[in-house]
Amino acid sequence: MYLRFFAKETNDPLHYAFDKKIAVHPMARGEPIPAHKAQEIWKGIMEKEGGYGKRAAYFHIPFCETHCLYCGFYQNAYRPEEAEKYVNYLIRELEMIANCPFIKAHPFHAIYLGGGTPTALPASDIFRILKTIRDILPLANDCEITLEGRIYNFGDEKIFASIEGGVNRISIGVQSFDTFVRRRVGRIEEKEGIIERLKFINSLDQAAVIIDLIYGLPYQTIEIWESDVRQYIELGLDGVDLYQLNIYKGGRLEQAVKNKKIEKPADIPTQADMFAKGVEIMKRARYIRLSQSHWARSTRERNIYNSLVRKDSICIPFGSGAAGWLSGYFFYQENRLSNYYQMIDAAKKPIIMGMKRHPYHGLFKNIEEGLESGTLDLELLSQRYNLDLRHIFSPLFKQWEEVGLIRIKDGLCELTLAGEFWYVNLCQLMIDYFQEISKKRLQ
Ligand code: SF4
């Protein structure tokens, strides 16, 4: 019955360790809580001081100017009048919690404006949101404030409004510099325009400039991928994420491939080669590896929000479609705009579902954090959680080591290159295995 937790017996684990690759964050099962109960829990948390660990807040901007073919996060088409209305409501949502003891109790260390496309908003709306955040939330002096977006329609006025509003980290989804590859998946700007704008933002020297690149896109050969990564290095930007293409089931990309409207994206073994090539180039360029997919050129890229998300930290959600977690619960917010507006009008936090976290949520986050960094210290975690984790995971580790996904050295579990490529699978399998074993012991 435990066979599904083992890798395939192969001499080539980088390409063939598992049949399917998991591309989204590892998750543990929690206990769902209905909306009205979740609302009460939220209110109860907000009324008390607490949550003294590192804190982040996430603001969701659920609009995009185009619908990229591969995207699983698209919510609404951008329309100026709708976006303006939405920003008014987002600000009201923030004002609703302004005087809560929980919010005032401790500084925030990371603010993230994500989406969707926050850079689709006009300069005045970007500034309005940032100003309200700074007026209401107690921000730490060195708080990281990230604006996510794209180069298309991110003109000077918006860039200056962001910086004036306090943004110190700009994260741009480039995906590929190759104009043909970009246009085939619904990206608009051409290579030269992107390079020119990135150079301009970087030359202002006011914020860390980060880009996302995706490997495995249709028409993106390994040579194009190599030139994408090299182009990033040539630009001298502060950080980069090298992501694997995720084909969502029933999504537009899957449909387009099925209907032969677009070339089939790279298969998993080819993606593994692309991953290995990206790792090699970044290593040679001596960039600092912050996670399995993220590199920094210098200490200017601190990557605080993303590292807090992977830890057992606090994240307060704002906006339609946002999610957050605190005090042992996950909270999911309404993603239908009309319902979101109605809830704010009724002076309610727009939560539509909650989830009580698994009792070992902290352990799962530590496993994720360890594997994400490339080294997992099971001795330390065993002491922290009073469990013999080396013994619990020994069947998996023995097999994974034989196959070549991990190395056990001085009580530490280190990932090989193949393990790095499959690390989300390994992480999810460890979480599932632990849950399975604990269930069995309780029976
Ligand atoms: S702009 Fe970003 S969020 Fe919007 S559809 Fe494209 S990839 Fe998705």
Residues whose N, C-alpha, C, O or C-beta is under 5 A from the ligand:
A	BS01	SF4	C64 T66 H67 C68 C71 F73 Y74 G115 G116 T117
